[in-house]
Amino acid sequence: MNASQSSTAKPKTNADPQGGTTLTPDFRLPAIVALLAAPLFFISLWVCGAIELFAIFLVVQTATLRLTFADTSLKVFRGDTEIRDFPYSEWINWEIFWSPAAILFYFKEVNSIHFVPVIFDVNELRHALQIHAPKGSTVQSS
């Protein structure tokens, strides 16, 4: 067994030219939401339609948003445009919810709480979080 097949091998990530790590998109969550909504067609067209619209929204977000873990902050990009920046120094805690199939990434900053659907490779996300914002680290005062 070589290093790339080892169960302890680090996940592959996309190195960003600006020195960060950009997570690979993962379309599994939108696909599962869409598949779970399909049988609802026979029960309620409106409920099925609403959930399918949410699945389409997730597909668009997965295709257009990128999370980049830079040296000092988590950056959110839509295409090539940076739309948000979350400095690690303001993070208090983070969690990836539901172990069997990660569906939600939560992180808390000093003044706000954020919930992000897991539309990125969960292993890359977990690895990047452990490197850039390890649990148990304290918030730095400014």
N, CA and C of each residue as an Amber inpcrd file, in Angstrom:
protein
   426
   0.8420000  -1.1750000   0.0000000   0.0000000   0.0000000   0.0000000
   0.8910000   1.2430000   0.0000000   0.6780000   2.1210000  -0.9700000
   1.4890000   3.3250000  -1.0300000   0.8380000   4.4450000  -0.2260000
   1.5160000   5.5750000  -0.1150000   1.0400000   6.6780000   0.7190000
  -0.2890000   7.2280000   0.2480000  -0.5690000   7.2350000  -1.0580000
  -1.8240000   7.7880000  -1.5520000  -2.9990000   6.8830000  -1.2340000
  -2.7470000   5.6060000  -0.9290000  -3.8210000   4.6820000  -0.5970000
  -3.9920000   4.5330000   0.9060000  -3.0970000   5.0630000   1.6770000
  -3.1490000   4.9320000   3.1240000  -4.3860000   5.6280000   3.6840000
  -5.0010000   5.0260000   4.6900000  -6.1850000   5.6140000   5.3090000
  -5.8350000   6.8770000   6.0930000  -4.5720000   7.0820000   6.3990000
  -4.1610000   8.2750000   7.1310000  -3.5900000   9.3460000   6.2070000
  -3.6390000   9.0990000   4.9070000  -3.1130000  10.0840000   3.9650000
  -3.9420000  11.3590000   4.0250000  -3.2780000  12.4920000   3.8800000
  -3.9710000  13.7720000   3.8960000  -4.7910000  13.9170000   2.6240000
  -6.0040000  14.5180000   2.7350000  -6.8190000  14.7030000   1.5440000
  -6.1590000  15.6780000   0.5800000  -6.4080000  15.4650000  -0.7000000
  -5.8960000  16.3860000  -1.7030000  -6.7040000  17.6690000  -1.6470000
  -6.0250000  18.7950000  -1.8090000  -6.6970000  20.0890000  -1.8650000
  -6.1190000  20.8750000  -3.0200000  -6.8550000  21.8600000  -3.4430000
  -6.4110000  22.7000000  -4.5440000  -5.6190000  23.8700000  -3.9960000
  -4.3540000  23.9290000  -4.3040000  -3.5330000  25.0490000  -3.8500000
  -3.9240000  26.2920000  -4.6290000  -4.1760000  27.3560000  -3.9120000
  -4.5600000  28.6190000  -4.5110000  -3.2990000  29.4220000  -4.7930000
  -3.2430000  30.1340000  -5.9220000  -2.0300000  30.9040000  -6.2330000
  -1.7160000  31.9730000  -5.1910000  -2.7200000  32.4030000  -4.4130000
  -2.4900000  33.4250000  -3.3950000  -2.0340000  32.8030000  -2.0800000
  -1.7230000  31.5210000  -2.0630000  -1.1800000  30.8840000  -0.8800000
  -2.1830000  30.1430000  -0.0220000  -3.4290000  30.0980000  -0.4340000
  -4.4460000  29.4070000   0.3490000  -4.7780000  28.0490000  -0.2290000
  -5.7470000  27.3950000   0.3800000  -6.2280000  26.1070000  -0.0760000
  -7.7060000  26.2320000  -0.3940000  -8.0870000  25.9690000  -1.6280000
  -9.4800000  26.0540000  -2.0520000 -10.0900000  24.6630000  -2.0520000
 -11.2490000  24.5360000  -1.3950000 -11.9130000  23.2470000  -1.2760000
 -12.5790000  22.8360000  -2.5870000 -12.5780000  21.5420000  -2.8520000
 -13.2130000  20.9760000  -4.0420000 -14.7230000  20.9340000  -3.8380000
 -15.5050000  21.3790000  -4.8190000 -16.9700000  21.2990000  -4.6860000
 -17.4310000  19.8420000  -4.6340000 -18.5360000  19.6060000  -3.9360000
 -19.1020000  18.2640000  -3.8020000 -20.6120000  18.3680000  -4.0060000
 -21.1200000  17.7640000  -5.0620000 -22.5320000  17.8770000  -5.4280000
 -23.4040000  16.8030000  -4.7820000 -22.8800000  16.0480000  -3.8370000
 -23.6830000  14.9670000  -3.2320000 -24.8700000  15.4910000  -2.4400000
 -24.6910000  16.5220000  -1.6180000 -25.8060000  17.0330000  -0.8200000
 -26.9500000  17.5290000  -1.7070000 -26.6980000  18.3620000  -2.7240000
 -27.8060000  18.7720000  -3.5910000 -28.4920000  17.5810000  -4.2820000
 -27.7170000  16.5930000  -4.6850000 -28.2940000  15.4200000  -5.3550000
 -29.1800000  14.6310000  -4.3960000 -28.7380000  14.4710000  -3.1620000
 -29.5310000  13.7300000  -2.1770000 -30.8230000  14.4710000  -1.8580000
 -30.7430000  15.7880000  -1.7080000 -31.9500000  16.5800000  -1.4420000
 -32.9390000  16.4210000  -2.5980000 -32.4480000  16.4900000  -3.8270000
 -33.3170000  16.3390000  -4.9930000 -33.9500000  14.9470000  -5.0360000
 -33.1630000  13.9280000  -4.7620000 -33.6870000  12.5600000  -4.7790000
 -34.7120000  12.3220000  -3.6720000 -34.4820000  12.8870000  -2.5050000
 -35.4330000  12.7210000  -1.4030000 -36.7540000  13.4520000  -1.6630000
 -36.6970000  14.5120000  -2.4550000 -37.9110000  15.2710000  -2.7570000
 -38.7830000  14.5840000  -3.8060000 -38.1860000  13.8010000  -4.6830000
 -38.9270000  13.1940000  -5.7980000 -40.1530000  12.3950000  -5.3590000
 -40.0710000  11.5200000  -4.3650000 -41.2660000  10.7600000  -3.9610000
 -42.3930000  11.6400000  -3.4070000 -42.0440000  12.8340000  -2.9300000
 -43.0580000  13.7350000  -2.3930000 -44.0030000  14.2500000  -3.4790000
 -43.6260000  14.0570000  -4.7300000 -44.4800000  14.4600000  -5.8550000
 -45.8570000  13.8180000  -5.7320000 -45.9020000  12.5870000  -5.2320000
 -47.1590000  11.8480000  -5.1250000 -47.9650000  12.2530000  -3.8850000
 -47.3390000  12.9480000  -2.9630000 -48.0200000  13.3680000  -1.7400000
 -48.4460000  14.8330000  -1.8370000 -47.4920000  15.6890000  -2.2010000
 -47.7850000  17.1140000  -2.3080000 -46.8640000  17.7450000  -3.3440000
 -47.4780000  18.2180000  -4.3940000 -46.7150000  18.8580000  -5.4620000
 -45.9910000  20.1030000  -4.9440000 -46.6330000  20.8620000  -4.0510000
 -46.0340000  22.0890000  -3.5350000 -44.8100000  21.8010000  -2.6740000
 -44.9040000  20.8080000  -1.8090000 -43.7640000  20.4510000  -0.9530000
 -42.6230000  19.9290000  -1.8150000 -42.9490000  19.0580000  -2.7610000
 -41.9270000  18.5240000  -3.6770000 -41.2490000  19.6620000  -4.4410000
 -42.0680000  20.5760000  -4.9680000 -41.5160000  21.7040000  -5.7310000
 -40.6110000  22.5890000  -4.8950000 -41.0110000  22.8510000  -3.6360000
 -40.2000000  23.7010000  -2.7600000 -38.8530000  23.0510000  -2.4560000
 -38.8700000  21.7560000  -2.1790000 -37.6190000  21.0610000  -1.8680000
 -36.7380000  20.9420000  -3.1120000 -37.3480000  20.7160000  -4.2700000
 -36.5750000  20.6650000  -5.5230000 -35.9460000  22.0280000  -5.8270000
 -36.6790000  23.1120000  -5.5510000 -36.0950000  24.4510000  -5.7350000
 -34.9030000  24.6610000  -4.8060000 -35.0090000  24.1590000  -3.5750000
 -33.8780000  24.2380000  -2.6470000 -32.6940000  23.4370000  -3.1890000
 -32.9510000  22.2780000  -3.7570000 -31.8810000  21.4620000  -4.3510000
 -31.2120000  22.2070000  -5.5080000 -32.0050000  22.8730000  -6.3230000
 -31.4410000  23.6630000  -7.4320000 -30.5840000  24.8010000  -6.8800000
 -31.0670000  25.4580000  -5.8270000 -30.2980000  26.5110000  -5.1660000
 -28.9510000  25.9630000  -4.6910000 -28.9590000  24.7630000  -4.0710000
 -27.7120000  24.1470000  -3.6100000 -26.7760000  23.8260000  -4.7760000
 -27.3210000  23.3740000  -5.8950000 -26.4900000  23.0840000  -7.0750000
 -25.8060000  24.3560000  -7.5560000 -26.5670000  25.4480000  -7.6390000
 -25.9960000  26.7280000  -8.0960000 -24.9130000  27.2000000  -7.1250000
 -25.1800000  27.0910000  -5.8180000 -24.1840000  27.4960000  -4.8280000
 -22.9280000  26.6270000  -4.9240000 -23.1180000  25.3310000  -5.1110000
 -21.9790000  24.4190000  -5.2210000 -21.1360000  24.7560000  -6.4480000
 -21.8040000  25.1110000  -7.5310000 -21.0910000  25.4150000  -8.7810000
 -20.3930000  26.7700000  -8.7480000 -20.8920000  27.7120000  -7.9530000
 -20.3470000  29.0720000  -8.0230000 -19.5070000  29.5020000  -6.8270000
 -19.7780000  28.9560000  -5.6340000 -19.0400000  29.3980000  -4.4400000
 -17.7820000  28.5720000  -4.2240000 -16.7580000  29.2120000  -3.6900000
 -15.5120000  28.5420000  -3.3280000 -15.0850000  29.0260000  -1.9550000
 -14.6730000  28.0870000  -1.1150000 -14.0810000  28.4230000   0.1720000
 -12.5770000  28.2580000   0.0490000 -11.8480000  29.2900000   0.4380000
 -10.3910000  29.2370000   0.4150000  -9.8710000  29.5020000   1.8210000
  -9.0920000  28.5650000   2.3330000  -8.4590000  28.7210000   3.6290000
  -7.1050000  29.3690000   3.4020000  -7.0180000  30.6770000   3.6680000
  -5.7690000  31.4240000   3.5390000  -5.0380000  31.3710000   4.8820000
  -3.8910000  32.0110000   4.9590000  -3.0820000  31.9680000   6.1790000
  -3.7950000  32.5460000   7.4000000  -4.5370000  33.6400000   7.2200000
  -5.1390000  34.3180000   8.3710000  -6.6610000  34.3070000   8.3870000
  -7.3030000  33.8350000   7.2970000  -8.7600000  33.8890000   7.2660000
  -9.3480000  32.9060000   6.2610000 -10.6250000  32.6140000   6.4710000
 -11.4140000  31.8400000   5.5240000 -12.0380000  32.8400000   4.5630000
 -11.7900000  32.6530000   3.2760000 -12.3040000  33.5690000   2.2600000
 -13.3720000  32.8520000   1.4350000 -14.4470000  33.5750000   1.1530000
 -15.5310000  33.0310000   0.3360000 -15.5110000  33.7810000  -1.0020000
 -15.4570000  33.0120000  -2.0830000 -15.4230000  33.5740000  -3.4290000
 -16.6460000  33.1360000  -4.2160000 -17.1640000  34.0280000  -5.0340000
 -18.1340000  33.6850000  -6.0630000 -17.4110000  33.9610000  -7.3750000
 -17.0410000  32.8760000  -8.0490000 -16.1890000  33.0180000  -9.2240000
 -14.8270000  33.5070000  -8.7690000 -14.3530000  34.6200000  -9.3470000
 -13.0670000  35.1970000  -8.9640000 -13.2100000  36.3530000  -7.9720000
 -14.4500000  36.6410000  -7.5600000 -14.7120000  37.7780000  -6.6860000
 -14.8310000  37.3390000  -5.2300000 -14.0070000  37.9370000  -4.3840000
 -14.0970000  37.6440000  -2.9570000 -15.3180000  38.3570000  -2.4000000
 -16.2190000  37.5940000  -1.7440000 -17.4380000  38.2050000  -1.2170000
 -17.4620000  38.2860000   0.3070000 -16.6600000  37.4750000   0.9930000
 -16.5850000  37.5310000   2.4550000 -15.2120000  37.0760000   2.9150000
 -14.8420000  37.5510000   4.0930000 -13.5720000  37.1970000   4.7050000
 -13.8280000  36.9870000   6.2000000 -13.4570000  35.8150000   6.7200000
 -13.6790000  35.4910000   8.1270000 -12.3370000  35.2230000   8.8080000
 -11.7340000  36.2240000   9.4870000 -10.4370000  36.0360000  10.1450000
 -10.5150000  34.9600000  11.2350000  -9.5770000  34.0270000  11.2220000
  -9.5520000  32.9650000  12.2240000  -9.4140000  33.5310000  13.6410000
  -8.8030000  34.7000000  13.7680000  -8.5960000  35.2950000  15.0840000
  -9.9220000  35.6290000  15.7690000 -11.0110000  35.6840000  15.0120000
 -12.3200000  35.9920000  15.5850000 -13.1760000  34.7440000  15.8000000
 -12.6550000  33.5710000  15.4290000 -13.4170000  32.3270000  15.5790000
 -13.3790000  31.8660000  17.0250000 -14.5140000  31.3850000  17.5160000
 -14.5980000  30.8180000  18.8540000 -14.6850000  29.3010000  18.7800000
 -15.4870000  28.7940000  17.8440000 -15.7030000  27.3610000  17.7450000
 -16.1680000  27.0130000  16.3300000 -16.0120000  25.7470000  15.9630000
 -16.5520000  25.2410000  14.7090000 -16.9600000  23.7880000  14.9000000
 -17.8610000  23.3260000  14.0490000 -18.3500000  21.9530000  14.1260000
 -18.8790000  21.5350000  12.7550000 -18.6870000  20.2700000  12.4240000
 -19.2880000  19.6910000  11.2210000 -20.3380000  18.7190000  11.7270000
 -21.6170000  18.9920000  11.3800000 -22.7120000  18.2220000  11.9500000
 -23.1020000  17.0090000  11.1340000 -23.4350000  16.0300000  11.8600000
 -23.9600000  14.7250000  11.5200000 -22.8770000  13.8460000  10.9360000
 -22.2960000  13.0660000  11.8210000 -21.1570000  12.2060000  11.4820000
 -21.3890000  11.2350000  10.3220000 -22.5250000  10.5190000  10.2650000
 -22.6600000   9.5470000   9.1690000 -22.5600000  10.1900000   7.7800000
 -23.1110000  11.3650000   7.6390000 -23.0590000  12.0670000   6.3500000
 -23.0920000  13.5580000   6.6540000 -21.9440000  14.1780000   6.6340000
 -21.8500000  15.5980000   6.9950000 -22.7340000  16.4430000   6.0890000
 -23.6150000  17.2270000   6.7170000 -24.5250000  18.0510000   5.9300000
 -24.4340000  19.5370000   6.2660000 -23.8310000  19.8610000   7.4300000
 -23.8200000  21.2490000   7.8600000 -22.5040000  21.5850000   8.5570000
 -21.9120000  22.7000000   8.1550000 -20.6960000  23.2230000   8.7740000
 -21.0980000  24.4800000   9.5400000 -20.7920000  24.5000000  10.8290000
 -21.1250000  25.6180000  11.6980000 -19.8340000  26.2180000  12.2330000
 -19.7650000  27.5520000  12.2460000 -18.6700000  28.1820000  12.9730000
 -19.1680000  29.4560000  13.6290000 -18.6260000  29.7110000  14.8010000
 -19.0330000  30.8700000  15.5830000 -17.8720000  31.8330000  15.6840000
 -18.1740000  33.0830000  15.3640000 -17.2030000  34.1600000  15.5440000
 -17.5910000  34.9430000  16.7900000 -16.7910000  35.8980000  17.1510000
 -17.0470000  36.7080000  18.3390000 -18.4390000  37.3400000  18.2670000
 -18.8230000  37.8820000  17.1200000 -20.0850000  38.6150000  17.0090000
 -21.1370000  37.9520000  16.1350000 -20.8880000  36.7480000  15.6280000
 -21.8840000  36.1370000  14.7420000 -21.7090000  34.6250000  14.6640000
 -22.7760000  33.9880000  14.1870000 -22.7940000  32.5420000  13.9990000
 -23.0860000  32.2770000  12.5270000 -22.4280000  31.2730000  11.9620000
 -22.5990000  30.9590000  10.5410000 -22.8920000  29.4750000  10.3590000
 -23.8520000  29.1820000   9.4850000 -24.1840000  27.8080000   9.0990000
 -23.9970000  27.7010000   7.5940000 -23.2290000  26.7180000   7.1590000
 -22.9290000  26.5380000   5.7450000 -23.2350000  25.0920000   5.3690000
 -24.0700000  24.8640000   4.3410000 -24.2720000  23.4730000   3.9130000
 -22.9540000  22.8950000   3.4070000 -22.7450000  21.6130000   3.6400000
 -21.4940000  20.9810000   3.2240000 -21.5950000  20.6570000   1.7350000
 -21.2390000  21.6590000   0.9290000 -21.2290000  21.5150000  -0.5340000
 -19.7890000  21.4670000  -1.0460000 -18.9030000  21.0900000  -0.1360000
 -17.4810000  20.9520000  -0.4340000 -17.0340000  19.5960000   0.0780000
 -15.8990000  19.1320000  -0.3750000 -15.3710000  17.8570000   0.0920000
 -15.1630000  17.9230000   1.6010000 -15.8850000  17.0800000   2.3300000
 -15.8730000  17.1540000   3.7970000 -14.5060000  16.7950000   4.3820000
 -13.7720000  15.8960000   3.7580000 -12.4410000  15.5480000   4.2670000
 -11.4730000  16.7120000   4.1040000 -11.5340000  17.4010000   2.9680000
 -10.7050000  18.5880000   2.7740000 -11.0890000  19.6790000   3.7730000
 -12.3950000  19.8500000   3.9760000 -12.8740000  20.8550000   4.9250000
 -12.3480000  20.5620000   6.3300000 -12.5050000  19.3450000   6.7860000
 -12.0640000  18.9520000   8.1250000 -10.5430000  19.1550000   8.2690000
  -9.7900000  18.7370000   7.2560000  -8.3300000  18.8740000   7.2830000
  -7.9180000  20.3520000   7.3510000  -8.5360000  21.1810000   6.5110000
  -8.2000000  22.6160000   6.4960000  -8.5610000  23.2690000   7.8290000
  -9.6950000  22.8760000   8.4140000 -10.0810000  23.4360000   9.7070000
  -9.0820000  23.0570000  10.7940000  -8.6280000  21.8210000  10.7890000
  -7.6700000  21.3770000  11.7990000  -6.3390000  22.1080000  11.6720000
  -5.9700000  22.4980000  10.4660000  -4.7190000  23.2260000  10.2560000
  -4.8720000  24.7050000  10.6080000  -5.9270000  25.3530000  10.0710000
  -6.0540000  26.8030000  10.1830000  -6.7990000  27.2920000  11.4210000
  -7.7190000  26.4890000  11.9460000  -8.4980000  26.8960000  13.1150000
  -8.6880000  25.7020000  14.0340000  -7.5900000  25.1820000  14.5960000
  -7.7030000  23.9820000  15.4300000  -8.6050000  24.2220000  16.6350000
  -9.3910000  23.1930000  16.9580000 -10.2690000  23.2980000  18.1350000
  -9.4110000  23.4620000  19.3720000  -9.9250000  24.2450000  20.3050000
  -9.2000000  24.4760000  21.5520000  -8.3030000  25.6950000  21.4870000
  -8.1030000  26.2390000  20.2790000  -7.2920000  27.4530000  20.2050000
  -8.1600000  28.6250000  20.6980000  -7.5380000  29.5930000  21.3050000
  -8.2880000  30.7050000  21.8650000  -8.3770000  31.8400000  20.8750000
  -9.3990000  32.6440000  21.0390000  -9.5780000  33.8190000  20.1880000
  -8.5430000  34.8470000  20.5930000  -7.8690000  35.4060000  19.6050000
  -6.8420000  36.4070000  19.8750000  -7.5060000  37.7600000  20.0640000
  -7.0780000  38.5050000  21.0530000  -7.6300000  39.8400000  21.2340000
  -6.9160000  40.8080000  20.3060000  -7.6750000  41.8360000  19.8870000
  -7.0750000  42.7990000  18.9430000  -6.6310000  44.0440000  19.6200000
